[in-house]
């Protein structure tokens, strides 16, 4: 099936795929931090912030590209659009918690 897309849609897709890949990497890093207790969680926080950045850029591109289409047609954003915006916002919470983890500070002092 050959679908004709433009560069904005392609960029949105690529950024969302990169975000999914960084989430998979973040899960692997978290499992590594749990197994090895002497690892810092700041790198995990950085990976989560990177995933959030990818998602914010992708959703901004998508919103900017389709805003005129939604205005002139009966198409609305739908509930999935709200879920898509809530995911990076909800990911910021664990990213901030990992960044300010007290265990991270004690590891750097004892090294």
C-alpha positions as protocol buffer text, in pm:
chain_id: "A"
residue {
  index: 1
  type: UNK
  ca { x: 0 y: 0 z: 0 }
}
residue {
  index: 2
  type: UNK
  ca { x: 151 y: 328 z: -113 }
}
residue {
  index: 3
  type: UNK
  ca { x: 48 y: 622 z: 103 }
}
residue {
  index: 4
  type: UNK
  ca { x: 143 y: 973 z: -3 }
}
residue {
  index: 5
  type: UNK
  ca { x: 265 y: 1169 z: 300 }
}
residue {
  index: 6
  type: UNK
  ca { x: 438 y: 1499 z: 348 }
}
residue {
  index: 7
  type: UNK
  ca { x: 753 y: 1581 z: 539 }
}
residue {
  index: 8
  type: UNK
  ca { x: 572 y: 1708 z: 851 }
}
residue {
  index: 9
  type: UNK
  ca { x: 384 y: 1383 z: 895 }
}
residue {
  index: 10
  type: UNK
  ca { x: 702 y: 1185 z: 836 }
}
residue {
  index: 11
  type: UNK
  ca { x: 891 y: 1395 z: 1091 }
}
residue {
  index: 12
  type: UNK
  ca { x: 612 y: 1341 z: 1344 }
}
residue {
  index: 13
  type: UNK
  ca { x: 626 y: 966 z: 1289 }
}
residue {
  index: 14
  type: UNK
  ca { x: 1005 y: 953 z: 1320 }
}
residue {
  index: 15
  type: UNK
  ca { x: 1004 y: 1156 z: 1641 }
}
residue {
  index: 16
  type: UNK
  ca { x: 734 y: 938 z: 1796 }
}
residue {
  index: 17
  type: UNK
  ca { x: 927 y: 622 z: 1704 }
}
residue {
  index: 18
  type: UNK
  ca { x: 1242 y: 773 z: 1856 }
}
residue {
  index: 19
  type: UNK
  ca { x: 1041 y: 847 z: 2168 }
}
residue {
  index: 20
  type: UNK
  ca { x: 927 y: 484 z: 2189 }
}
residue {
  index: 21
  type: UNK
  ca { x: 1286 y: 366 z: 2146 }
}
residue {
  index: 22
  type: UNK
  ca { x: 1405 y: 597 z: 2425 }
}
residue {
  index: 23
  type: UNK
  ca { x: 1129 y: 461 z: 2650 }
}
residue {
  index: 24
  type: UNK
  ca { x: 1257 y: 108 z: 2585 }
}
residue {
  index: 25
  type: UNK
  ca { x: 1610 y: 224 z: 2666 }
}
residue {
  index: 26
  type: UNK
  ca { x: 1479 y: 390 z: 2983 }
}
residue {
  index: 27
  type: UNK
  ca { x: 1314 y: 65 z: 3095 }
}
residue {
  index: 28
  type: UNK
  ca { x: 1642 y: -120 z: 3037 }
}
residue {
  index: 29
  type: UNK
  ca { x: 1836 y: 145 z: 3230 }
}
residue {
  index: 30
  type: UNK
  ca { x: 1589 y: 128 z: 3517 }
}
residue {
  index: 31
  type: UNK
  ca { x: 1629 y: -249 z: 3538 }
}
residue {
  index: 32
  type: UNK
  ca { x: 2006 y: -202 z: 3535 }
}
residue {
  index: 33
  type: UNK
  ca { x: 1983 y: 55 z: 3817 }
}
residue {
  index: 34
  type: UNK
  ca { x: 1772 y: -186 z: 4022 }
}
residue {
  index: 35
  type: UNK
  ca { x: 2020 y: -472 z: 3974 }
}
residue {
  index: 36
  type: UNK
  ca { x: 2331 y: -260 z: 4031 }
}
residue {
  index: 37
  type: UNK
  ca { x: 2256 y: -45 z: 4330 }
}
residue {
  index: 38
  type: UNK
  ca { x: 2561 y: 176 z: 4292 }
}
residue {
  index: 39
  type: UNK
  ca { x: 2449 y: 332 z: 3962 }
}
residue {
  index: 40
  type: UNK
  ca { x: 2328 y: 690 z: 3936 }
}
residue {
  index: 41
  type: UNK
  ca { x: 1974 y: 762 z: 3822 }
}
residue {
  index: 42
  type: UNK
  ca { x: 2065 y: 1093 z: 3656 }
}
residue {
  index: 43
  type: UNK
  ca { x: 2136 y: 922 z: 3324 }
}
residue {
  index: 44
  type: UNK
  ca { x: 1793 y: 761 z: 3342 }
}
residue {
  index: 45
  type: UNK
  ca { x: 1643 y: 1105 z: 3403 }
}
residue {
  index: 46
  type: UNK
  ca { x: 1829 y: 1237 z: 3100 }
}
residue {
  index: 47
  type: UNK
  ca { x: 1690 y: 958 z: 2880 }
}
residue {
  index: 48
  type: UNK
  ca { x: 1337 y: 1029 z: 3005 }
}
residue {
  index: 49
  type: UNK
  ca { x: 1380 y: 1402 z: 2937 }
}
residue {
  index: 50
  type: UNK
  ca { x: 1496 y: 1313 z: 2586 }
}
residue {
  index: 51
  type: UNK
  ca { x: 1181 y: 1105 z: 2529 }
}
residue {
  index: 52
  type: UNK
  ca { x: 968 y: 1396 z: 2650 }
}
residue {
  index: 53
  type: UNK
  ca { x: 1151 y: 1633 z: 2416 }
}
residue {
  index: 54
  type: UNK
  ca { x: 1089 y: 1404 z: 2118 }
}
residue {
  index: 55
  type: UNK
  ca { x: 720 y: 1381 z: 2205 }
}
residue {
  index: 56
  type: UNK
  ca { x: 674 y: 1755 z: 2258 }
}
residue {
  index: 57
  type: UNK
  ca { x: 837 y: 1835 z: 1923 }
}
residue {
  index: 58
  type: UNK
  ca { x: 633 y: 1569 z: 1742 }
}
residue {
  index: 59
  type: UNK
  ca { x: 304 y: 1680 z: 1894 }
}
residue {
  index: 60
  type: UNK
  ca { x: 382 y: 2045 z: 1824 }
}
residue {
  index: 61
  type: UNK
  ca { x: 453 y: 1965 z: 1460 }
}
residue {
  index: 62
  type: UNK
  ca { x: 132 y: 1764 z: 1437 }
}
residue {
  index: 63
  type: UNK
  ca { x: -77 y: 2037 z: 1599 }
}
residue {
  index: 64
  type: UNK
  ca { x: 70 y: 2312 z: 1383 }
}
residue {
  index: 65
  type: UNK
  ca { x: 20 y: 2116 z: 1061 }
}
residue {
  index: 66
  type: UNK
  ca { x: -338 y: 2003 z: 1122 }
}
residue {
  index: 67
  type: UNK
  ca { x: -480 y: 2308 z: 1305 }
}
residue {
  index: 68
  type: UNK
  ca { x: -628 y: 2460 z: 986 }
}
residue {
  index: 69
  type: UNK
  ca { x: -780 y: 2128 z: 880 }
}
residue {
  index: 70
  type: UNK
  ca { x: -962 y: 2096 z: 1211 }
}
residue {
  index: 71
  type: UNK
  ca { x: -1096 y: 2454 z: 1185 }
}
residue {
  index: 72
  type: UNK
  ca { x: -1261 y: 2412 z: 842 }
}
residue {
  index: 73
  type: UNK
  ca { x: -1392 y: 2056 z: 870 }
}
residue {
  index: 74
  type: UNK
  ca { x: -1609 y: 1861 z: 1108 }
}
residue {
  index: 75
  type: UNK
  ca { x: -1305 y: 1662 z: 1220 }
}
residue {
  index: 76
  type: UNK
  ca { x: -1209 y: 1712 z: 1584 }
}
residue {
  index: 77
  type: UNK
  ca { x: -893 y: 1624 z: 1770 }
}
residue {
  index: 78
  type: UNK
  ca { x: -1050 y: 1338 z: 1964 }
}
residue {
  index: 79
  type: UNK
  ca { x: -958 y: 1178 z: 2294 }
}
residue {
  index: 80
  type: UNK
  ca { x: -640 y: 1018 z: 2156 }
}
residue {
  index: 81
  type: UNK
  ca { x: -496 y: 1363 z: 2096 }
}
residue {
  index: 82
  type: UNK
  ca { x: -546 y: 1444 z: 2464 }
}
residue {
  index: 83
  type: UNK
  ca { x: -382 y: 1117 z: 2565 }
}
residue {
  index: 84
  type: UNK
  ca { x: -90 y: 1192 z: 2333 }
}
residue {
  index: 85
  type: UNK
  ca { x: -34 y: 1529 z: 2504 }
}
residue {
  index: 86
  type: UNK
  ca { x: -73 y: 1384 z: 2852 }
}
residue {
  index: 87
  type: UNK
  ca { x: 198 y: 1118 z: 2805 }
}
residue {
  index: 88
  type: UNK
  ca { x: 499 y: 1353 z: 2794 }
}
residue {
  index: 89
  type: UNK
  ca { x: 353 y: 1560 z: 3076 }
}
residue {
  index: 90
  type: UNK
  ca { x: 314 y: 1248 z: 3290 }
}
residue {
  index: 91
  type: UNK
  ca { x: 665 y: 1132 z: 3195 }
}
residue {
  index: 92
  type: UNK
  ca { x: 811 y: 1453 z: 3333 }
}
residue {
  index: 93
  type: UNK
  ca { x: 713 y: 1346 z: 3687 }
}
residue {
  index: 94
  type: UNK
  ca { x: 936 y: 1034 z: 3702 }
}
residue {
  index: 95
  type: UNK
  ca { x: 1210 y: 1214 z: 3512 }
}
residue {
  index: 96
  type: UNK
  ca { x: 1220 y: 1488 z: 3774 }
}
residue {
  index: 97
  type: UNK
  ca { x: 1201 y: 1229 z: 4052 }
}
residue {
  index: 98
  type: UNK
  ca { x: 1497 y: 1038 z: 3904 }
}
residue {
  index: 99
  type: UNK
  ca { x: 1696 y: 1357 z: 3864 }
}
residue {
  index: 100
  type: UNK
  ca { x: 1648 y: 1461 z: 4227 }
}
residue {
  index: 101
  type: UNK
  ca { x: 1686 y: 1113 z: 4373 }
}
residue {
  index: 102
  type: UNK
  ca { x: 1869 y: 1132 z: 4707 }
}
residue {
  index: 103
  type: UNK
  ca { x: 2058 y: 813 z: 4628 }
}
residue {
  index: 104
  type: UNK
  ca { x: 2214 y: 992 z: 4331 }
}
residue {
  index: 105
  type: UNK
  ca { x: 2361 y: 1261 z: 4558 }
}
residue {
  index: 106
  type: UNK
  ca { x: 2504 y: 1011 z: 4807 }
}
residue {
  index: 107
  type: UNK
  ca { x: 2670 y: 813 z: 4529 }
}
residue {
  index: 108
  type: UNK
  ca { x: 2860 y: 1112 z: 4398 }
}
residue {
  index: 109
  type: UNK
  ca { x: 2977 y: 1208 z: 4748 }
}
residue {
  index: 110
  type: UNK
  ca { x: 3108 y: 864 z: 4835 }
}
residue {
  index: 111
  type: UNK
  ca { x: 3301 y: 818 z: 4510 }
}
